[in-house]
Amino acid sequence: MAVAAVSRVSGLLGRSGAQLGRSMSTAAHGEEGSARMWKALPYFVALPGVGVSMLNIFLKSRHGEHERPEFVAYPHLRIRSKPFPWGDGNHTLFHNPHVTPLPTGYEDE
């Protein structure tokens, strides 16, 4: 049934089914420049992007110490519905006492 529909459509267009299939396959496989572009893209876009990001972090780290934000006890932040399964249950896994506040505030204040 599908073959008959294709032959009718191709007959209307004046081309045979083989010519229609061949023109679509050559368009799909004939563009080697597209594959070359996608292979080169990581080297010319991704790696320079990573390099610029590393430079940005390096320059910001050399700037010096920054002030941590003032602690404001917002009710929707730092909610502990159940304790963490490590330590005392109140500290996050990668807790930094200088940067990460507890629900009651910073540890060293």
CORVENLIN-V435230 format. One record per backbone hydrogen bond with DSSP energy under -0.5 kcal/mol. NH is the residue of the N-H (numbers start at 0). CO is the residue of the C=O. If there is no record, write none. Layout:
# CORVENLIN-V435230
NH:CO, NH:CO
This chain:
# CORVENLIN-V435230
4:0, 5:1, 6:2, 7:3, 8:4, 9:5, 10:6, 11:7, 12:8, 13:9, 14:9, 19:15, 20:16, 21:17, 22:18, 23:19, 24:20, 25:21, 26:22, 27:23, 28:24, 29:25, 31:29, 34:30, 35:31, 36:32, 37:33, 38:34, 39:35, 40:36, 41:37, 42:39, 43:39, 44:40, 45:40, 46:41, 48:44, 49:45, 50:46, 51:47, 52:48, 53:49, 54:50, 55:51, 56:52, 57:53, 58:54, 59:55, 60:56, 61:57, 62:58, 63:60, 73:71, 76:73, 80:78, 83:88, 88:85, 94:91, 98:95, 99:95, 100:98, 101:104, 104:101, 106:96, 107:96, 108:105
